[in-house]
Amino acid sequence: MRKILLVFCLCLMCQIFNAQKHEFLKMPKFSIDDLNKAKSAIDEKAPAEILYRSIHYRVDPYNGQLIKKYAYRIKIYDKDKSEDWLNLDIHLQENKSGSRETLTSVKANVYNLEEGKIAETKVDKSSKFKSKENKYVTINKFAFPNIKNGSVIEYQYEVSSPFMYELPIIYVELDTPSIYTEYVLDSPTNMSYHIDFTGSLTPKHQKVGEDFLYGADAKTYRFAFENLKAFKSEKFVKNNDNYRTKIRAELHSTFFNNGLKTYTSTWEDIRKTLWEHDEFGMQYKKDKLAKDMLPKSILEEKDELKKANLIFDFVKTSYTWNNTTGFYTENGIKELAKTKTGNTGDLNLMLINMLRSQGIKAYPILISTVKNGMVNLTFPNIGNFDYVIAAAELGKNIYLFDATSKQSKEGILPGRVWNSNGLLLRDDKAEVISLNNIKPSYSSHTTKAKIHDDGTVTGEYQDQDEGLLALNAKEDFDENPEKYTKQYKENFSVDFSDINSRVLDDGEFRSTMRFTSNNMIDNLGKRKIINPLLFLHQTSNDFDQQEERKYMIDFISPISKTKIVEIEIPEGYEIAELPKSKKIITDDKEISYSYTVERKGNKILTISEFQIASADYPKEYYPAFKQIWKVISDSENQVMSLIKK
């Protein structure tokens, strides 16, 4: 027992000693060995590898600026598959009041091995150019020159920022393997940050405590990771970033001049902060302006739900989203009334204002969009959110609206909104609510075709979507009609003509077209071999993951998809044998599939349909999806023969 205890104590002392001797913020000296590396030891197939990565945030105790320092050294094994590392993008933020970040220094080099020696190429200022991502973000871009297979890229840059409340989120796990990655945050002792650390990885080295740094007493948070594998994404996941190990820090409190100031630390604190904010609560509490803007036909409606929907239709058709997210207004509803264009906050706070002006209980719901990542319910902070929608409370029911999409309806909101949770801000309390899309989406594909004696097939095809799928289709069409039309040929390898896409009176989005093809039939002597689903059959199994499933399976909404193909066969031909019908359903009736083929006179009718009853599923359902999609693939790839009499 004493020996075991002695060994344990020695191991513990070793770990403490190793942690103490580890040096943070010390980039190893560049070596020719880095250029001689032929492949990654972490993943020999990796096209690139992070040799060193350091993210260092510190608050300057003298001028109060947040100093952000980044240092990277990247090994390129395959240039053609390393696009993410061939350019450097540095984002600089600013706000309405004129506060802005500045790029204080940049140093970047590309190293190559030439005749056994190190050849260094410095990144010239001429390779830099700026672009404006939006009103508040400027991107400084640098192109790395002379990149080859075997090159090493090294860059360091520093940004001075006045924005020290919420620090940028840092993903520890990237799509590239990393030999060494570190995160360091140093702040004066009179500033306290809350560290949100999520994910499955634990640091190899860490130091959390107080120290004397940069001429002042400081709090330091230091985490280092070694030999990280590349993050593996999975299909049918809203946002794979939700599952990466990541670190985010937000200012919790300050103590200056013997005065303690705390920042948002509970959901209720967030509500109170926003309630009196000029660009949030003050925008929807004053309803006189909104009331005067509503047409008489809406004012005279007596039914509350009908009136809510009429107001919603008025806002989404009268005003246009500028594609900028955010829960604060960008211009304010007075300016929105003039320009007719605004961000998410402008449109949806205007909607809430108008609803409240008519005596309808209406409140904002803060959202983290799918792209922004899931809300960490254990870490209440305003930085979780980047979007706002409107809620109308009528009786015991809550109805949801989002005026950013002209195709949306009550309860049918854009896919970016459905991200599990939201923060409902009533006038007197904040409440975390579940946001799950329970309204099904429908997709139907109908083809009527005729086989001609010469082997050509002609016909008409109709693609119709309902619910969230219709909203997505309409938004894609509005964004680029030509690209939307081209997708049919690209997806089905069929030349379509007379393509007509439109919204129907009840909200469905329908596309109709004609086609002629001479490559759908294989002629074998007197036989004609054809798939009864023509170009609509599934060619691959989407659930083909070999490794064990790690993450939730997401579809954004329940889905029902139907394919109906009616084929008229030519005179003088008979059917040798029809494909076998198939039906499969899970015990809980959550997932089902059916496939039937039958002859009706001189026509063959094929119906293929699957239904997914919920918007998302735990990972344990993956084998069931894999089995059913194998049945779908097998069924839809059956063929039939036509024999000339």
C-alpha positions as CSV (number, residue, x, y, z in Angstrom):
1,M,0.0,0.0,0.0
2,R,2.9,2.4,0.9
3,K,4.6,1.6,-2.5
4,I,1.3,2.4,-4.3
5,L,0.9,5.7,-2.4
6,L,4.6,6.5,-3.0
7,V,4.2,5.9,-6.8
8,F,1.1,8.0,-6.9
9,C,2.8,10.9,-5.1
10,L,5.8,10.8,-7.4
11,C,3.5,10.8,-10.4
12,L,1.6,13.8,-9.0
13,M,4.8,15.6,-8.3
14,C,6.0,14.9,-11.8
15,Q,2.8,16.4,-13.3
16,I,3.1,19.5,-11.1
17,F,6.7,19.9,-12.1
18,N,5.9,19.5,-15.8
19,A,3.1,22.0,-15.5
20,Q,5.4,24.5,-13.8
21,K,8.2,24.2,-16.3
22,H,5.9,24.5,-19.4
23,E,6.3,27.9,-21.0
24,F,3.4,29.6,-22.6
25,L,3.7,32.4,-25.2
26,K,7.0,31.1,-26.5
27,M,7.1,30.2,-30.2
28,P,9.7,27.7,-31.0
29,K,12.5,28.8,-33.2
30,F,12.0,28.0,-36.9
31,S,14.0,25.0,-37.9
32,I,14.9,23.3,-41.2
33,D,13.3,20.2,-39.7
34,D,9.9,21.8,-40.2
35,L,10.6,22.0,-44.0
36,N,11.9,18.4,-44.1
37,K,8.7,17.0,-42.7
38,A,7.1,14.8,-45.3
39,K,3.8,14.1,-43.5
40,S,2.0,14.6,-40.3
41,A,2.6,12.2,-37.5
42,I,-0.9,12.9,-36.2
43,D,-2.6,12.1,-39.5
44,E,-0.4,11.0,-42.4
45,K,-3.1,11.9,-44.9
46,A,-3.5,15.5,-43.7
47,P,-2.9,18.1,-46.4
48,A,-1.7,20.6,-43.8
49,E,-0.7,20.7,-40.2
50,I,-0.5,23.4,-37.5
51,L,3.0,23.3,-36.0
52,Y,2.3,26.1,-33.5
53,R,-0.8,28.2,-32.7
54,S,-1.1,30.8,-30.0
55,I,-4.0,33.1,-29.2
56,H,-3.2,35.7,-26.6
57,Y,-5.7,38.2,-25.2
58,R,-4.6,40.7,-22.6
59,V,-6.2,43.9,-21.2
60,D,-3.6,46.7,-21.0
61,P,-3.7,47.9,-17.4
62,Y,-2.6,51.4,-18.4
63,N,-4.8,52.3,-21.4
64,G,-7.6,49.8,-20.9
65,Q,-7.3,48.4,-24.5
66,L,-7.7,44.8,-25.3
67,I,-4.6,43.6,-27.1
68,K,-5.2,40.5,-29.3
69,K,-2.1,38.7,-30.5
70,Y,-2.1,35.7,-32.8
71,A,0.8,33.6,-33.9
72,Y,0.7,30.7,-36.3
73,R,3.1,28.3,-38.0
74,I,1.5,26.0,-40.6
75,K,3.1,23.2,-42.6
76,I,1.6,22.6,-46.1
77,Y,1.8,19.1,-47.4
78,D,-0.7,19.4,-50.3
79,K,-1.2,22.9,-51.5
80,D,-4.3,22.0,-53.6
81,K,-6.2,20.8,-50.5
82,S,-5.1,23.5,-48.2
83,E,-7.1,26.5,-49.5
84,D,-8.0,27.6,-45.9
85,W,-4.3,28.4,-45.2
86,L,-3.3,30.2,-48.4
87,N,-4.6,33.6,-47.4
88,L,-4.9,35.5,-44.2
89,D,-8.1,37.4,-43.3
90,I,-8.0,39.8,-40.3
91,H,-11.4,41.1,-39.2
92,L,-11.6,44.5,-37.6
93,Q,-14.8,45.7,-35.9
94,E,-16.2,49.1,-35.3
95,N,-19.5,50.4,-33.8
96,K,-22.0,53.2,-34.2
97,S,-20.2,55.6,-31.8
98,G,-17.0,55.5,-33.8
99,S,-15.0,53.1,-31.6
100,R,-13.0,50.7,-33.7
101,E,-10.2,48.1,-33.7
102,T,-6.9,48.8,-35.3
103,L,-4.3,46.4,-36.8
104,T,-1.1,47.5,-35.0
105,S,1.4,45.0,-36.5
106,V,1.6,42.2,-39.1
107,K,4.6,39.9,-39.8
108,A,4.2,37.1,-42.3
109,N,6.7,34.8,-44.1
110,V,6.7,31.8,-46.3
111,Y,9.6,29.3,-46.0
112,N,10.7,26.8,-48.7
113,L,13.5,24.4,-49.0
114,E,15.8,25.3,-51.9
115,E,19.0,23.3,-52.6
116,G,19.0,22.1,-49.0
117,K,18.7,25.6,-47.5
118,I,15.9,27.7,-46.1
119,A,14.5,30.2,-48.5
120,E,12.4,32.9,-46.9
121,T,9.7,35.0,-48.7
122,K,8.3,37.9,-46.8
123,V,4.6,38.9,-47.4
124,D,4.7,42.2,-49.1
125,K,2.3,45.1,-48.3
126,S,1.3,45.0,-51.9
127,S,-0.5,41.7,-51.3
128,K,-2.8,43.4,-48.8
129,F,-6.2,44.7,-49.7
130,K,-9.3,45.6,-47.7
131,S,-12.9,44.7,-48.1
132,K,-16.1,45.8,-46.2
133,E,-18.0,42.8,-45.0
134,N,-20.8,44.9,-43.6
135,K,-21.3,48.3,-41.9
136,Y,-19.3,47.3,-38.8
137,V,-16.7,44.8,-40.1
138,T,-13.6,45.5,-42.3
139,I,-11.5,42.6,-43.5
140,N,-7.7,43.0,-44.2
141,K,-6.6,40.3,-46.6
142,F,-3.1,39.1,-47.3
143,A,-2.2,36.5,-50.0
144,F,0.8,34.3,-49.2
145,P,3.3,34.1,-52.1
146,N,5.4,31.2,-53.3
147,I,3.3,28.5,-51.6
148,K,4.4,25.0,-52.6
149,N,4.0,21.4,-51.3
150,G,6.3,21.4,-48.3
151,S,6.1,25.1,-47.6
152,V,5.8,26.5,-44.1
153,I,3.7,29.6,-43.5
154,E,4.4,31.7,-40.4
155,Y,2.5,34.8,-39.4
156,Q,2.0,37.0,-36.3
157,Y,-0.3,40.0,-36.0
158,E,-1.7,42.2,-33.2
159,V,-5.0,44.0,-33.0
160,S,-5.8,46.8,-30.5
161,S,-9.5,46.8,-29.5
162,P,-11.7,48.9,-27.3
163,F,-14.2,46.0,-27.2
164,M,-13.3,44.1,-24.1
165,Y,-16.7,43.0,-22.8
166,E,-17.1,39.9,-25.0
167,L,-13.9,38.3,-26.3
168,P,-14.0,36.3,-29.6
169,I,-14.8,32.6,-29.3
170,I,-11.8,30.4,-30.1
171,Y,-12.2,26.9,-31.5
172,V,-9.5,24.7,-30.1
173,E,-10.4,21.9,-32.6
174,L,-10.0,22.8,-36.3
175,D,-10.3,20.9,-39.5
176,T,-6.5,20.7,-39.5
177,P,-4.5,18.6,-37.0
178,S,-2.3,20.6,-34.5
179,I,0.9,19.8,-32.8
180,Y,0.5,22.6,-30.3
181,T,-2.4,25.1,-29.6
182,E,-2.6,27.5,-26.7
183,Y,-5.1,30.0,-25.4
184,V,-4.0,32.8,-23.0
185,L,-6.1,35.5,-21.3
186,D,-4.4,38.1,-19.0
187,S,-6.4,40.9,-17.3
188,P,-5.8,43.2,-14.4
189,T,-7.0,41.9,-11.0
190,N,-9.7,44.5,-10.9
191,M,-11.3,42.9,-14.0
192,S,-13.0,39.5,-13.7
193,Y,-13.8,37.4,-16.7
194,H,-16.1,34.4,-16.9
195,I,-14.5,31.6,-19.0
196,D,-16.9,29.4,-20.9
197,F,-15.0,26.2,-21.8
198,T,-17.0,23.6,-23.7
199,G,-16.1,20.4,-25.6
200,S,-14.6,17.0,-25.0
201,L,-10.9,17.8,-24.9
202,T,-8.9,18.7,-21.8
203,P,-5.7,20.8,-21.8
204,K,-2.3,19.1,-21.6
205,H,-1.1,22.2,-19.6
206,Q,-3.0,24.8,-17.8
207,K,-2.5,27.7,-15.4
208,V,-5.3,29.6,-13.7
209,G,-4.5,32.1,-11.0
210,E,-2.8,35.5,-10.2
211,D,0.6,36.7,-11.3
212,F,2.6,39.9,-11.8
213,L,2.5,40.6,-15.5
214,Y,3.2,43.6,-17.7
215,G,4.1,45.7,-14.6
216,A,0.8,45.1,-12.7
217,D,-1.0,42.4,-10.7
218,A,-3.0,40.3,-13.1
219,K,-5.4,37.3,-13.4
220,T,-4.2,34.7,-16.0
221,Y,-6.0,31.9,-17.7
222,R,-3.7,29.7,-19.8
223,F,-4.6,26.4,-21.6
224,A,-2.4,24.4,-23.9
225,F,-3.2,21.4,-26.1
226,E,-0.9,19.0,-27.8
227,N,-1.3,16.6,-30.8
228,L,-4.8,17.4,-31.7
229,K,-6.5,15.4,-34.4
230,A,-8.5,17.2,-37.1
231,F,-12.1,17.7,-36.1
232,K,-14.4,15.2,-38.0
233,S,-17.7,16.6,-39.2
234,E,-20.8,14.5,-39.6
235,K,-23.7,14.8,-42.1
236,F,-27.2,15.9,-40.9
237,V,-25.9,18.2,-38.3
238,K,-27.1,21.8,-38.0
239,N,-23.7,23.2,-37.1
240,N,-20.7,20.9,-36.5
241,D,-19.0,23.8,-34.6
242,N,-21.4,23.1,-31.7
243,Y,-19.4,20.0,-30.9
244,R,-15.9,21.4,-31.2
245,T,-13.9,22.1,-28.1
246,K,-13.9,25.9,-27.7
247,I,-13.2,28.8,-25.3
248,R,-15.1,32.0,-24.9
249,A,-14.6,34.7,-22.3
250,E,-17.0,37.5,-21.2
251,L,-16.4,40.3,-18.7
252,H,-18.2,39.4,-15.4
253,S,-17.3,42.4,-13.2
254,T,-14.9,45.3,-12.6
255,F,-13.7,47.0,-9.5
256,F,-12.5,50.6,-10.0
257,N,-12.3,53.4,-7.5
258,N,-13.7,51.2,-4.7
259,G,-16.8,50.6,-6.8
260,L,-17.9,47.1,-7.9
261,K,-19.8,46.9,-11.2
262,T,-21.2,43.6,-12.3
263,Y,-22.3,42.8,-15.9
264,T,-24.9,40.3,-17.1
265,S,-24.7,37.1,-15.1
266,T,-28.3,35.8,-15.1
267,W,-31.0,35.6,-17.8
268,E,-32.9,38.2,-15.8
269,D,-29.9,40.5,-15.8
270,I,-29.9,40.4,-19.6
271,R,-33.6,41.3,-19.7
272,K,-33.1,44.2,-17.4
273,T,-30.2,45.4,-19.4
274,L,-32.0,45.3,-22.7
275,W,-35.3,46.6,-21.3
276,E,-34.0,50.2,-21.1
277,H,-31.6,49.9,-24.0
278,D,-32.1,52.6,-26.7
279,E,-31.6,50.1,-29.5
280,F,-33.7,47.4,-28.1
281,G,-36.4,47.8,-25.4
282,M,-37.0,51.5,-26.2
283,Q,-37.7,50.5,-29.8
284,Y,-40.8,48.5,-29.0
285,K,-42.2,50.0,-25.8
286,K,-43.3,53.3,-27.6
287,D,-46.1,52.3,-29.9
288,K,-47.6,55.6,-31.1
289,L,-45.5,55.7,-34.3
290,A,-46.3,52.1,-35.2
291,K,-50.1,52.5,-34.5
292,D,-50.3,55.5,-36.9
293,M,-48.6,53.4,-39.7
294,L,-51.1,50.5,-39.8
295,P,-53.8,50.5,-42.5
296,K,-57.4,50.9,-41.5
297,S,-58.3,47.4,-42.6
298,I,-56.0,46.0,-40.0
299,L,-57.2,48.3,-37.2
300,E,-60.8,47.2,-37.8
301,E,-60.0,43.4,-37.5
302,K,-61.5,42.1,-34.3
303,D,-60.0,38.6,-34.1
304,E,-56.7,38.8,-32.4
305,L,-54.9,36.0,-34.2
306,K,-56.1,37.3,-37.6
307,K,-55.0,40.8,-36.7
308,A,-51.6,39.5,-35.6
309,N,-51.1,37.7,-38.9
310,L,-52.3,40.8,-40.8
311,I,-49.8,42.9,-39.0
312,F,-47.1,40.4,-39.7
313,D,-47.9,40.3,-43.4
314,F,-47.9,44.1,-43.5
315,V,-44.4,44.3,-41.9
316,K,-42.8,41.5,-44.0
317,T,-44.2,42.9,-47.3
318,S,-43.6,46.6,-46.5
319,Y,-40.0,46.3,-45.2
320,T,-37.0,44.4,-46.5
321,W,-34.2,42.6,-44.5
322,N,-30.7,43.8,-45.4
323,N,-29.3,40.3,-44.6
324,T,-27.6,41.6,-41.4
325,T,-28.4,39.7,-38.2
326,G,-28.4,41.2,-34.7
327,F,-31.0,41.8,-32.0
328,Y,-30.2,45.5,-31.6
329,T,-31.7,47.8,-34.2
330,E,-29.2,49.1,-36.8
331,N,-31.1,52.3,-37.6
332,G,-34.2,52.3,-35.4
333,I,-37.8,51.9,-36.3
334,K,-38.2,55.6,-37.1
335,E,-35.5,55.3,-39.8
336,L,-36.9,51.9,-40.9
337,A,-40.2,53.7,-41.6
338,K,-38.4,56.0,-44.0
339,T,-35.8,53.7,-45.7
340,K,-38.0,50.5,-45.7
341,T,-34.8,48.5,-45.1
342,G,-33.2,47.2,-41.9
343,N,-31.5,44.4,-40.0
344,T,-33.2,41.7,-37.9
345,G,-33.6,43.9,-34.9
346,D,-35.2,46.7,-37.0
347,L,-37.8,44.5,-38.6
348,N,-38.8,42.3,-35.7
349,L,-38.8,45.0,-33.0
350,M,-41.0,47.1,-35.4
351,L,-43.3,44.1,-35.6
352,I,-43.5,43.7,-31.8
353,N,-44.2,47.5,-31.6
354,M,-47.1,47.2,-34.0
355,L,-48.5,44.2,-32.2
356,R,-48.4,45.9,-28.9
357,S,-50.0,49.0,-30.3
358,Q,-53.1,46.9,-30.9
359,G,-53.2,45.5,-27.4
360,I,-51.7,42.2,-28.4
361,K,-49.2,40.8,-25.9
362,A,-46.0,40.6,-27.8
363,Y,-42.4,40.0,-26.7
364,P,-39.0,39.5,-28.2
365,I,-37.2,36.2,-28.2
366,L,-33.4,36.3,-28.4
367,I,-32.0,33.6,-30.7
368,S,-28.6,32.2,-31.5
369,T,-28.8,31.3,-35.2
370,V,-27.7,27.9,-36.4
371,K,-24.5,29.5,-37.8
372,N,-23.8,31.2,-34.5
373,G,-24.0,28.0,-32.5
374,M,-26.1,26.7,-29.7
375,V,-26.9,28.7,-26.6
376,N,-24.9,27.5,-23.6
377,L,-27.6,27.3,-21.0
378,T,-25.1,27.0,-18.1
379,F,-23.5,30.3,-19.1
380,P,-26.0,33.2,-19.2
381,N,-24.5,35.9,-21.3
382,I,-25.7,38.3,-23.9
383,G,-22.9,37.1,-26.3
384,N,-24.9,33.9,-26.8
385,F,-27.3,35.6,-29.1
386,D,-27.2,37.2,-32.5
387,Y,-30.9,37.4,-33.6
388,V,-34.4,38.3,-32.4
389,I,-37.8,37.1,-33.4
390,A,-41.3,38.1,-32.3
391,A,-43.7,36.2,-30.1
392,A,-47.4,36.9,-29.7
393,E,-49.1,35.5,-26.6
394,L,-52.8,34.9,-27.3
395,G,-54.6,33.0,-24.5
396,K,-52.4,30.1,-23.5
397,N,-50.7,29.9,-26.9
398,I,-47.5,31.5,-28.1
399,Y,-47.2,32.3,-31.8
400,L,-43.8,32.9,-33.5
401,F,-43.0,35.4,-36.3
402,D,-39.9,36.4,-38.2
403,A,-40.4,39.3,-40.6
404,T,-37.0,38.9,-42.3
405,S,-38.3,36.4,-44.8
406,K,-41.2,37.4,-47.1
407,Q,-42.1,33.7,-47.5
408,S,-42.4,33.0,-43.8
409,K,-45.7,32.4,-42.0
410,E,-46.7,32.2,-38.3
411,G,-44.7,29.2,-37.0
412,I,-42.9,28.7,-40.3
413,L,-39.6,30.5,-39.7
414,P,-36.3,30.4,-41.6
415,G,-34.1,27.4,-40.9
416,R,-31.5,29.7,-39.3
417,V,-33.8,30.3,-36.4
418,W,-34.5,26.7,-35.3
419,N,-31.6,26.2,-32.9
420,S,-33.1,24.4,-29.9
421,N,-33.5,27.3,-27.4
422,G,-34.3,31.0,-27.1
423,L,-34.7,33.6,-24.4
424,L,-38.2,34.9,-24.1
425,L,-38.1,38.5,-22.7
426,R,-41.5,39.3,-21.1
427,D,-42.0,42.7,-19.5
428,D,-41.5,41.3,-16.0
429,K,-39.2,38.2,-16.4
430,A,-36.9,36.3,-18.7
431,E,-37.6,32.7,-19.6
432,V,-35.5,30.2,-21.5
433,I,-37.8,28.3,-23.9
434,S,-37.4,25.3,-26.2
435,L,-37.6,26.1,-29.9
436,N,-38.4,22.9,-31.8
437,N,-40.0,23.0,-35.2
438,I,-42.9,20.7,-35.1
439,K,-44.6,21.8,-38.3
440,P,-43.8,19.2,-41.1
441,S,-42.3,20.1,-44.4
442,Y,-43.5,18.4,-47.5
443,S,-41.8,17.8,-50.8
444,S,-43.5,16.1,-53.8
445,H,-41.9,15.2,-57.1
446,T,-44.3,14.2,-59.9
447,T,-43.4,13.0,-63.3
448,K,-45.6,12.0,-66.2
449,A,-43.6,10.4,-69.0
450,K,-44.0,8.5,-72.3
451,I,-41.6,6.0,-73.7
452,H,-41.3,6.1,-77.5
453,D,-40.5,3.2,-79.7
454,D,-37.1,4.7,-80.7
455,G,-36.1,4.7,-77.0
456,T,-36.6,8.4,-76.2
457,V,-38.5,9.5,-73.2
458,T,-40.5,12.7,-73.0
459,G,-42.6,14.1,-70.3
460,E,-43.4,16.7,-67.7
461,Y,-41.9,17.1,-64.2
462,Q,-43.2,19.0,-61.2
463,D,-41.4,19.8,-58.0
464,Q,-43.5,21.2,-55.2
465,D,-42.5,22.2,-51.6
466,E,-44.5,23.2,-48.6
467,G,-43.6,24.5,-45.1
468,L,-40.0,25.3,-44.4
469,L,-38.9,23.6,-47.6
470,A,-41.0,26.0,-49.6
471,L,-39.5,29.0,-47.7
472,N,-36.0,27.7,-48.4
473,A,-36.7,27.1,-52.1
474,K,-38.3,30.6,-52.5
475,E,-35.3,32.3,-50.8
476,D,-32.8,30.4,-53.0
477,F,-34.8,31.3,-56.1
478,D,-35.0,35.0,-55.1
479,E,-31.3,35.1,-54.4
480,N,-30.3,33.7,-57.8
481,P,-33.1,32.5,-60.2
482,E,-30.6,31.4,-62.9
483,K,-28.6,29.3,-60.4
484,Y,-31.9,27.8,-59.0
485,T,-32.9,26.8,-62.5
486,K,-29.6,25.2,-63.3
487,Q,-29.7,22.9,-60.3
488,Y,-32.3,20.7,-62.0
489,K,-30.0,19.8,-64.8
490,E,-27.0,19.4,-62.4
491,N,-28.9,17.2,-60.0
492,F,-30.7,14.9,-62.5
493,S,-28.4,15.1,-65.6
494,V,-31.5,15.8,-67.7
495,D,-32.1,18.7,-70.2
496,F,-35.2,20.5,-69.0
497,S,-37.0,23.2,-70.8
498,D,-39.9,25.7,-70.1
499,I,-38.9,25.9,-66.4
500,N,-41.5,27.9,-64.4
501,S,-41.1,28.5,-60.7
502,R,-43.7,30.4,-58.6
503,V,-45.4,30.7,-55.3
504,L,-48.9,29.3,-55.2
505,D,-51.8,31.1,-53.4
506,D,-51.6,28.9,-50.3
507,G,-47.8,29.4,-50.0
508,E,-46.4,26.3,-51.7
509,F,-43.5,26.8,-54.0
510,R,-43.8,24.9,-57.3
511,S,-41.5,24.4,-60.3
512,T,-42.8,22.8,-63.5
513,M,-40.8,21.9,-66.6
514,R,-40.6,19.6,-69.7
515,F,-37.9,17.2,-70.7
516,T,-36.8,14.9,-73.5
517,S,-34.1,12.3,-73.0
518,N,-32.5,9.5,-75.0
519,N,-30.3,8.0,-72.3
520,M,-32.8,6.7,-69.7
521,I,-33.3,3.4,-71.5
522,D,-30.8,0.5,-72.2
523,N,-31.7,-1.5,-75.3
524,L,-30.8,-5.2,-75.0
525,G,-32.1,-6.9,-78.2
526,K,-35.8,-6.8,-77.9
527,R,-35.7,-5.6,-74.3
528,K,-35.8,-2.1,-73.0
529,I,-34.4,-1.8,-69.5
530,I,-35.6,1.2,-67.5
531,N,-35.8,2.4,-63.9
532,P,-39.5,3.1,-63.2
533,L,-38.5,6.2,-61.2
534,L,-36.6,7.5,-64.2
535,F,-34.2,10.3,-63.1
536,L,-35.7,10.5,-59.5
537,H,-34.2,7.3,-58.1
538,Q,-31.7,7.6,-55.2
539,T,-28.2,6.9,-56.4
540,S,-26.4,6.8,-53.0
541,N,-27.0,6.1,-49.3
542,D,-26.8,9.4,-47.4
543,F,-26.4,7.6,-44.1
544,D,-23.1,5.9,-45.0
545,Q,-21.0,6.8,-41.9
546,Q,-18.8,3.9,-41.0
547,E,-17.5,5.2,-37.6
548,E,-19.8,5.3,-34.6
549,R,-22.2,8.3,-34.7
550,K,-21.2,11.1,-32.2
551,Y,-23.7,13.9,-32.7
552,M,-27.4,14.5,-32.9
553,I,-29.2,13.9,-36.2
554,D,-30.8,17.2,-37.4
555,F,-33.3,17.8,-40.1
556,I,-34.6,21.3,-39.0
557,S,-38.2,20.1,-39.4
558,P,-40.2,16.9,-39.7
559,I,-40.1,15.9,-43.4
560,S,-42.4,14.0,-45.8
561,K,-41.0,13.3,-49.3
562,T,-43.0,11.7,-52.1
563,K,-42.0,10.7,-55.6
564,I,-44.7,9.7,-58.1
565,V,-43.8,8.6,-61.6
566,E,-46.4,7.6,-64.3
567,I,-44.9,6.1,-67.4
568,E,-46.8,5.3,-70.6
569,I,-45.3,2.4,-72.4
570,P,-45.4,2.2,-76.2
571,E,-47.7,-0.1,-78.1
572,G,-46.5,-3.6,-78.9
573,Y,-44.5,-3.9,-75.6
574,E,-45.3,-5.9,-72.5
575,I,-43.7,-5.9,-69.1
576,A,-41.5,-8.9,-68.2
577,E,-41.6,-8.3,-64.4
578,L,-42.3,-5.4,-62.1
579,P,-39.8,-4.4,-59.3
580,K,-40.7,-5.7,-55.9
581,S,-42.7,-3.4,-53.6
582,K,-41.3,-2.7,-50.1
583,K,-42.5,-1.2,-46.8
584,I,-40.5,-0.6,-43.6
585,I,-41.3,1.4,-40.4
586,T,-39.6,1.7,-37.1
587,D,-41.3,0.3,-34.0
588,D,-42.0,3.8,-32.7
589,K,-43.3,4.9,-36.1
590,E,-40.8,7.8,-36.3
591,I,-39.3,6.8,-39.6
592,S,-41.1,5.0,-42.4
593,Y,-40.6,4.2,-46.1
594,S,-42.8,2.6,-48.8
595,Y,-42.2,1.7,-52.4
596,T,-44.8,0.4,-54.8
597,V,-44.9,-0.3,-58.5
598,E,-48.1,-1.3,-60.3
599,R,-49.4,-1.5,-63.8
600,K,-52.6,0.4,-64.8
601,G,-53.4,-0.4,-68.4
602,N,-50.6,0.8,-70.6
603,K,-49.1,2.8,-67.8
604,I,-46.7,2.0,-64.9
605,L,-47.3,3.9,-61.7
606,T,-44.4,4.1,-59.1
607,I,-44.8,5.7,-55.7
608,S,-41.8,6.1,-53.3
609,E,-42.4,7.9,-50.0
610,F,-40.5,8.4,-46.8
611,Q,-41.6,10.2,-43.6
612,I,-39.5,11.5,-40.7
613,A,-41.8,12.4,-37.9
614,S,-39.5,14.7,-35.8
615,A,-37.0,17.6,-36.5
616,D,-34.1,15.9,-34.8
617,Y,-33.0,12.6,-33.2
618,P,-30.4,11.4,-30.7
619,K,-27.4,9.7,-32.2
620,E,-28.7,6.2,-31.2
621,Y,-31.2,6.5,-34.1
622,Y,-28.4,6.4,-36.7
623,P,-28.5,2.6,-37.3
624,A,-32.2,2.9,-38.0
625,F,-31.7,5.6,-40.6
626,K,-28.8,3.7,-42.1
627,Q,-31.0,0.6,-42.5
628,I,-34.0,2.4,-43.9
629,W,-31.8,4.4,-46.4
630,K,-30.2,1.1,-47.5
631,V,-33.8,-0.1,-48.2
632,I,-34.5,3.1,-50.1
633,S,-31.4,2.8,-52.2
634,D,-32.0,-0.9,-53.0
635,S,-35.7,-0.4,-53.8
636,E,-35.2,2.7,-56.0
637,N,-32.4,1.1,-58.0
638,Q,-34.5,-1.7,-59.2
639,V,-35.2,-1.8,-63.0
640,M,-37.9,-3.4,-65.2
641,S,-37.9,-4.8,-68.7
642,L,-40.2,-4.1,-71.6
643,I,-40.3,-6.8,-74.2
644,K,-41.5,-6.3,-77.7
645,K,-44.2,-8.7,-78.6
